[in-house]
Amino acid sequence: LLLFSKALQSVFRWNTQTQSYGATIPLLDTPDYVTYSPAHHALYTAYNSGLVQKIDLAANPLRELPFAQLPAMPRGLAAAGNTLMVGDASGAWMTHRTFDAAGTQISAVDWNYYSQEYVWSAANGRLYFFRDDTSPNDLLWEIINPDGSIGTKQDSPYHGDFAIQHPIRV
């Protein structure tokens, strides 16, 4: 179990089998976003400067290493299968970008939306999110293609008929 503490600028590791803490992972600063990628067995941190860092959880020592540099501050971060989606405010409205495990950008799509959370569904191959910064709020999703590129974008037909609120659960 990984526990992120903004106040202590650290990630704590709790072993559920032994009921004990493992080595603490100190962070360089306080990231705006943190996500875990099961496919990469890595943590990703995104900082206000646009810097995205990677922590390989199989490495020794456990430390942040440069992964990618965004052109603007991050506005979202999510592991989506074998890719990492990072949102930033550089393009029209918002840009969603996908990266491979090495930090190479695969795609970038403008005219996107900010959400407080992005939730991946491996079964559907979709990344689900709300459009939290506009009204009426709505549930949206974008397909993440097998090559990691962002595909078709769609939204639910409700458009304000129902109260939309977090959390998103697929």
Backbone bond lengths (Angstrom), bond angles and torsions (degrees), N, CA, C in turn:
res aa  C-N    CA-C-N  psi(-1)  N-CA   C-N-CA  omega(-1)  CA-C   N-CA-C  phi
1 L - - - 1.442 - - 1.527 107.20 -
2 L 1.324 116.87 129.66 1.461 121.73 -179.45 1.521 109.08 -106.52
3 L 1.320 117.13 127.17 1.462 122.86 -177.60 1.518 108.90 -120.13
4 F 1.340 115.89 117.34 1.459 121.63 -178.82 1.523 109.63 -93.46
5 S 1.327 116.84 127.93 1.464 122.16 176.78 1.522 108.90 -115.95
6 K 1.342 115.87 112.13 1.472 119.72 175.79 1.518 110.01 -65.15
7 A 1.331 116.50 -43.36 1.463 121.16 -176.71 1.521 112.38 -60.54
8 L 1.321 116.86 -36.67 1.469 120.70 -177.60 1.524 112.74 -101.03
9 Q 1.333 118.03 2.30 1.467 123.36 179.46 1.530 111.04 47.72
10 S 1.325 114.54 49.58 1.459 120.16 -176.48 1.522 110.82 -148.38
11 V 1.330 114.17 159.26 1.458 121.58 170.21 1.526 105.91 -115.18
12 F 1.333 115.10 125.40 1.453 120.96 179.25 1.519 108.32 -100.22
13 R 1.330 115.80 142.48 1.471 121.98 -178.33 1.519 108.72 -112.52
14 W 1.345 115.79 119.56 1.460 121.74 179.98 1.516 108.71 -111.20
15 N 1.332 116.05 123.14 1.453 121.81 178.45 1.529 107.73 -88.34
16 T 1.335 116.50 113.80 1.464 120.80 -175.77 1.532 112.08 -71.98
17 Q 1.320 118.19 -22.73 1.470 120.71 179.82 1.522 111.77 -78.81
18 T 1.337 116.00 -46.14 1.465 119.84 -178.09 1.529 112.52 -90.90
19 Q 1.347 115.79 -8.10 1.472 121.33 -178.16 1.528 111.03 55.36
20 S 1.347 114.66 46.91 1.465 119.58 179.70 1.525 109.86 -144.66
21 Y 1.331 114.51 159.98 1.456 120.68 178.39 1.522 111.04 -83.66
22 G 1.331 115.93 143.20 1.453 121.77 171.82 1.520 108.71 -96.73
23 A 1.312 116.21 -166.24 1.462 121.18 -179.06 1.526 110.41 -63.36
24 T 1.323 115.55 133.91 1.461 122.09 176.63 1.524 109.07 -74.86
25 I 1.329 116.02 142.49 1.457 121.10 177.88 1.527 108.16 -104.53
26 P 1.339 117.88 106.50 1.466 119.60 178.65 1.532 110.06 -75.54
27 L 1.321 116.52 142.13 1.460 121.82 178.81 1.519 109.86 -104.17
28 L 1.328 116.83 155.93 1.457 122.24 -177.50 1.521 112.27 -67.51
29 D 1.329 116.02 -32.08 1.455 123.01 -177.29 1.528 106.09 -159.81
30 T 1.319 117.40 -164.19 1.465 120.79 177.44 1.520 108.93 -98.18
31 P 1.332 118.02 107.90 1.459 119.97 -179.68 1.525 111.87 -72.82
32 D 1.325 115.65 154.32 1.458 121.33 174.84 1.527 110.36 -77.74
33 Y 1.331 116.77 -31.55 1.461 122.09 -176.97 1.520 109.93 -140.75
34 V 1.326 115.08 146.56 1.467 122.50 174.62 1.521 106.99 -138.91
35 T 1.332 117.29 137.60 1.460 120.57 174.63 1.518 109.43 -144.34
36 Y 1.321 114.86 155.63 1.460 121.98 177.43 1.518 109.08 -108.70
37 S 1.323 117.10 135.62 1.460 122.83 175.72 1.520 109.14 -109.66
38 P 1.348 117.79 108.87 1.465 119.51 175.74 1.534 111.92 -62.45
39 A 1.336 117.53 -35.42 1.466 121.39 -178.81 1.527 111.70 -64.62
40 H 1.329 117.29 -34.61 1.470 121.51 -178.69 1.521 112.05 -100.73
41 H 1.328 118.09 -6.88 1.462 123.56 -171.90 1.528 108.86 44.59
42 A 1.348 112.68 55.02 1.460 119.71 -176.33 1.523 110.24 -144.70
43 L 1.320 114.58 153.02 1.459 122.16 170.61 1.519 107.70 -100.31
44 Y 1.324 115.40 145.70 1.460 121.19 175.58 1.516 108.46 -123.36
45 T 1.325 116.64 138.54 1.455 122.52 176.69 1.524 108.27 -123.03
46 A 1.330 115.81 143.28 1.465 120.78 178.67 1.522 108.51 -126.97
47 Y 1.326 115.29 128.71 1.456 121.94 -174.69 1.530 111.52 -108.53
48 N 1.328 115.32 157.08 1.459 122.96 -179.67 1.522 112.70 -52.88
49 S 1.304 118.17 -28.95 1.466 122.98 -179.90 1.528 112.42 -71.75
50 G 1.339 117.19 -10.64 1.461 121.35 -175.35 1.515 112.49 96.96
51 L 1.319 117.28 -4.27 1.457 121.44 179.18 1.516 110.04 -74.77
52 V 1.330 116.28 130.27 1.460 122.51 173.88 1.526 106.41 -113.59
53 Q 1.338 115.42 128.19 1.459 121.89 -178.10 1.529 109.61 -114.22
54 K 1.331 116.09 156.53 1.460 122.41 178.36 1.519 108.83 -124.40
55 I 1.343 115.24 138.59 1.461 121.64 173.88 1.522 106.76 -119.99
56 D 1.316 116.41 107.89 1.462 121.71 177.46 1.522 107.63 -76.39
57 L 1.329 117.12 114.24 1.464 120.68 -174.89 1.526 113.43 -75.07
58 A 1.330 117.04 -5.60 1.469 120.84 175.20 1.528 111.00 -96.28
59 A 1.320 117.14 -6.30 1.470 121.23 -176.72 1.527 111.01 -83.47
60 N 1.322 114.09 161.85 1.451 121.03 173.71 1.520 107.36 -139.73
61 P 1.304 120.35 115.51 1.452 127.67 7.37 1.534 111.83 -82.01
62 L 1.332 115.01 163.41 1.460 121.52 175.95 1.520 108.22 -83.54
63 R 1.346 115.44 115.85 1.467 119.11 -178.59 1.511 109.85 -156.55
64 E 1.329 114.72 158.77 1.456 120.97 178.15 1.524 110.06 -75.41
65 L 1.327 115.03 135.40 1.455 121.47 174.99 1.525 108.57 -127.67
66 P 1.336 118.10 145.96 1.467 120.61 -179.89 1.525 111.59 -56.22
67 F 1.326 115.48 135.37 1.461 121.92 -179.52 1.526 111.12 -119.60
68 A 1.326 117.33 -51.64 1.467 121.43 -179.21 1.527 109.31 -156.40
69 Q 1.325 115.38 159.26 1.462 120.91 175.47 1.523 108.06 -122.47
70 L 1.318 116.49 119.88 1.460 121.72 178.48 1.523 109.57 -85.03
71 P 1.340 117.82 154.45 1.462 119.90 177.57 1.529 113.35 -77.09
72 A 1.331 117.64 -9.92 1.470 121.99 179.78 1.521 108.22 -149.65
73 M 1.328 115.69 172.11 1.466 118.68 -178.67 1.519 110.95 -63.53
74 P 1.340 116.35 147.11 1.468 120.29 -178.24 1.523 111.14 -70.29
75 R 1.330 115.37 149.38 1.472 121.75 176.76 1.517 110.21 -131.03
76 G 1.319 117.80 18.38 1.458 121.99 177.77 1.510 110.36 165.05
77 L 1.336 115.74 154.17 1.455 121.62 -177.30 1.522 107.95 -155.53
78 A 1.343 116.63 130.95 1.458 119.91 179.74 1.516 110.77 -155.86
79 A 1.324 115.41 139.43 1.461 120.86 170.62 1.521 106.66 -80.24
80 A 1.325 116.29 131.09 1.466 121.94 -178.67 1.521 107.97 -131.98
81 G 1.321 115.83 85.03 1.457 119.66 -176.50 1.510 110.36 66.67
82 N 1.321 116.30 -125.82 1.455 121.27 -178.56 1.530 112.67 -89.09
83 T 1.333 116.95 10.17 1.460 120.68 -179.98 1.521 110.35 -123.37
84 L 1.310 114.63 166.27 1.456 122.39 174.11 1.515 107.03 -117.85
85 M 1.352 117.12 127.46 1.461 120.93 175.44 1.519 107.73 -102.58
86 V 1.336 114.92 129.47 1.454 121.17 176.39 1.522 107.17 -127.30
87 G 1.322 115.35 129.82 1.458 120.15 175.47 1.513 109.89 -99.03
88 D 1.328 116.32 143.49 1.462 120.23 174.68 1.526 109.18 -144.98
89 A 1.312 116.09 164.63 1.461 122.30 -174.95 1.528 112.82 -94.56
90 S 1.323 118.08 28.02 1.470 119.34 -174.95 1.514 113.84 -82.52
91 G 1.316 118.12 -29.07 1.462 120.60 -175.48 1.508 111.60 -101.86
92 A 1.326 115.45 -166.98 1.455 120.90 176.66 1.527 108.28 -62.43
93 W 1.321 116.74 128.30 1.455 126.09 -173.16 1.517 109.79 57.84
94 M 1.322 116.40 -79.13 1.463 121.41 179.99 1.516 108.33 -156.70
95 T 1.322 116.02 147.72 1.456 121.56 179.12 1.522 109.46 -109.58
96 H 1.335 115.94 130.23 1.460 121.29 170.71 1.521 106.88 -100.65
97 R 1.333 115.97 129.63 1.464 122.13 -179.98 1.517 108.86 -121.80
98 T 1.321 117.04 144.12 1.457 120.53 172.23 1.522 109.21 -115.71
99 F 1.326 114.43 146.18 1.460 122.59 -179.02 1.522 109.00 -130.69
100 D 1.340 115.96 149.19 1.462 119.82 173.63 1.527 109.05 -86.34
101 A 1.326 117.46 -179.92 1.466 122.63 -175.35 1.519 113.12 -62.85
102 A 1.344 117.87 -22.10 1.461 121.53 -179.77 1.532 112.45 -89.29
103 G 1.339 117.44 -4.93 1.466 120.46 -179.52 1.513 113.58 92.62
104 T 1.322 118.17 10.89 1.464 122.06 177.25 1.525 108.88 -83.97
105 Q 1.337 115.57 128.56 1.457 119.09 179.27 1.525 109.80 -69.06
106 I 1.338 115.75 131.61 1.457 121.83 179.29 1.521 110.54 -96.94
107 S 1.333 116.47 -45.99 1.467 119.74 -179.24 1.517 110.88 -151.77
108 A 1.330 115.50 162.41 1.462 123.25 175.83 1.524 107.43 -145.59
109 V 1.339 116.24 126.72 1.455 120.99 -178.03 1.528 109.00 -126.86
110 D 1.349 115.90 117.79 1.466 122.25 176.00 1.528 110.15 -81.49
111 W 1.322 115.29 -176.90 1.465 122.73 -179.48 1.529 109.77 57.25
112 N 1.325 114.79 44.34 1.448 121.03 -179.72 1.519 108.96 -112.64
113 Y 1.310 117.06 -177.10 1.454 122.00 -174.52 1.517 112.14 -122.55
114 Y 1.336 113.80 150.79 1.459 122.09 172.68 1.525 108.45 -82.84
115 S 1.327 116.08 142.44 1.456 122.37 172.92 1.518 108.46 -140.86
116 Q 1.327 115.85 149.87 1.462 119.98 175.71 1.517 111.59 -69.83
117 E 1.337 116.85 -20.84 1.456 120.36 177.41 1.517 110.27 -150.13
118 Y 1.321 114.67 152.28 1.459 123.79 176.15 1.520 106.23 -127.97
119 V 1.336 117.18 127.65 1.460 120.84 -173.88 1.523 109.01 -122.68
120 W 1.320 116.19 124.48 1.461 123.49 -178.19 1.518 110.59 -88.54
121 S 1.319 116.30 136.97 1.466 122.83 171.52 1.519 107.65 -118.97
122 A 1.329 116.59 107.48 1.468 120.73 178.74 1.522 110.56 -65.01
123 A 1.333 117.43 -37.36 1.464 121.44 -178.40 1.524 111.91 -62.55
124 N 1.332 116.44 -36.27 1.464 121.19 -178.99 1.526 113.40 -97.50
125 G 1.331 117.23 -12.89 1.461 120.73 -176.79 1.521 112.18 64.17
126 R 1.349 115.34 33.02 1.461 120.41 -175.64 1.523 111.50 -128.90
127 L 1.313 113.91 149.71 1.454 121.95 173.10 1.525 106.35 -107.00
128 Y 1.338 116.74 119.09 1.470 122.41 -177.49 1.519 109.93 -99.41
129 F 1.339 116.07 143.91 1.456 121.21 179.00 1.523 109.28 -162.01
130 F 1.348 116.09 164.90 1.458 122.17 174.53 1.514 108.84 -99.50
131 R 1.311 116.80 162.80 1.467 119.76 169.24 1.519 106.28 -100.57
132 D 1.329 114.56 79.93 1.464 121.99 -172.08 1.519 114.66 -70.65
133 D 1.306 118.94 -16.76 1.461 119.48 -175.16 1.525 113.09 -103.40
134 T 1.318 117.18 16.56 1.461 119.81 178.25 1.529 108.77 -147.22
135 S 1.301 116.00 160.59 1.454 120.35 -178.47 1.526 109.72 -121.28
136 P 1.313 119.38 143.59 1.456 124.93 -3.53 1.526 110.54 -76.13
137 N 1.327 114.27 148.91 1.459 119.41 177.82 1.530 108.59 -67.73
138 D 1.308 116.62 152.28 1.451 120.83 -176.49 1.519 108.92 -154.61
139 L 1.320 116.24 156.23 1.453 122.02 174.09 1.519 108.62 -86.01
140 L 1.330 116.16 127.23 1.456 121.89 178.23 1.512 109.35 -122.60
141 W 1.320 115.61 165.02 1.458 120.44 173.58 1.509 108.98 -152.99
142 E 1.325 114.05 153.59 1.459 120.51 173.86 1.515 107.82 -132.98
143 I 1.309 114.93 140.73 1.455 120.96 178.02 1.524 108.50 -76.64
144 I 1.315 116.05 135.17 1.464 121.19 171.13 1.529 104.78 -105.13
145 N 1.317 115.63 109.99 1.461 121.76 -176.68 1.527 111.09 -65.57
146 P 1.333 117.60 160.11 1.473 120.66 179.74 1.533 113.50 -55.40
147 D 1.343 117.92 -27.77 1.471 120.21 178.33 1.526 112.17 -83.21
148 G 1.345 117.60 0.89 1.460 121.76 178.72 1.513 114.65 92.43
149 S 1.317 118.07 -5.24 1.462 120.06 179.88 1.527 110.62 -78.85
150 I 1.315 115.32 153.87 1.458 121.00 177.86 1.519 107.90 -81.70
151 G 1.335 115.34 127.10 1.462 121.39 -178.77 1.513 111.74 -104.21
152 T 1.300 115.04 -142.15 1.458 123.34 -175.96 1.521 112.01 -57.87
153 K 1.337 115.20 137.41 1.460 123.43 176.31 1.521 108.50 -107.29
154 Q 1.327 117.23 138.05 1.457 120.84 176.72 1.516 109.67 -142.44
155 D 1.340 115.46 165.81 1.453 119.34 174.22 1.516 109.76 -138.02
156 S 1.327 114.39 161.42 1.462 119.78 -177.87 1.519 109.78 -71.03
157 P 1.328 117.44 160.00 1.466 120.67 -177.26 1.527 114.52 -83.78
158 Y 1.328 119.11 5.54 1.458 120.18 -170.13 1.523 114.27 -80.77
159 H 1.308 118.81 -40.17 1.468 123.80 173.98 1.525 114.81 40.46
160 G 1.311 116.47 54.45 1.452 119.58 174.70 1.515 114.50 97.88
161 D 1.333 118.91 -4.04 1.459 121.05 177.99 1.528 111.51 -69.74
162 F 1.317 116.76 -24.89 1.457 122.27 -178.70 1.521 108.66 -129.85
163 A 1.331 115.81 149.97 1.465 120.24 176.31 1.523 108.59 -70.72
164 I 1.299 116.72 121.06 1.464 122.12 -179.90 1.525 107.51 -98.20
165 Q 1.320 116.37 129.43 1.453 119.81 178.34 1.521 110.83 -151.30
166 H 1.313 115.26 156.88 1.450 122.29 178.33 1.515 109.64 -76.61
167 P 1.316 119.47 155.96 1.461 128.56 6.65 1.528 111.94 -89.80
168 I 1.332 114.90 161.32 1.464 121.75 173.49 1.526 105.98 -90.42
169 R 1.332 116.47 130.01 1.461 121.09 176.60 1.516 107.63 -130.92
170 V 1.319 116.67 122.38 1.464 121.01 179.81 1.514 107.91 -91.67
